[in-house]
Amino acid sequence: MTTASSADHPTRRDFLFVATGAVAAVGAAATVWPLVSQMNPDASTIAAGAPIEVDLTPIAEGQDIKVFWRGKPIYISHRTKKQIDEARKVPVASLPDPQSDEARVKPGHDQWLVVVGICTHLGCIPIAHEGAYDGFFCPCHGSVYDTSGRIRQGPAPSNLAVPPYTFVSDTKIQIG
Ligand code: FES
């Protein structure tokens, strides 16, 4: 029977129950975390080619970020209207590797350019926002790519590759 005084002042037994409950809760959380953690692909799985998701919300207009997928650098550019217009006003037939800008982006997501950041000449990593076309510049031998990642000058034979990717929402893509 619980007396008024034992309810007001927890006994040693009450304390043990509370302490045991707290330990059980911590134990459960510690058990759940590894299970949740194990559901994410580990670094070696990602390196071997698992798809990766990229949140686009932190990338301001005019900015580029670089992520890695299958060990390759991938540039994600949030293009300005000016950059898109520049990419679309050039006659496609005049390009060394003719391809329209529309064919290199996803419909309805024209502001996002996603390309493999490996120069198609000999594999150097181009620098974003450099070169005469405000796209990418490869410092190794001077190849210049435009705001669609298409080769415009220099020895590179083809455009920067577009990796397989899809929009899983308006602000998130999955590469691979
Ligand atoms: S590797 Fe880029 S221009 Fe040669």
Residues whose N, C-alpha, C, O or C-beta is under 5 A from the ligand:
A	BS01	FES	C119 H121 L122 G123 C124 C138 C140 H141 G142 S143
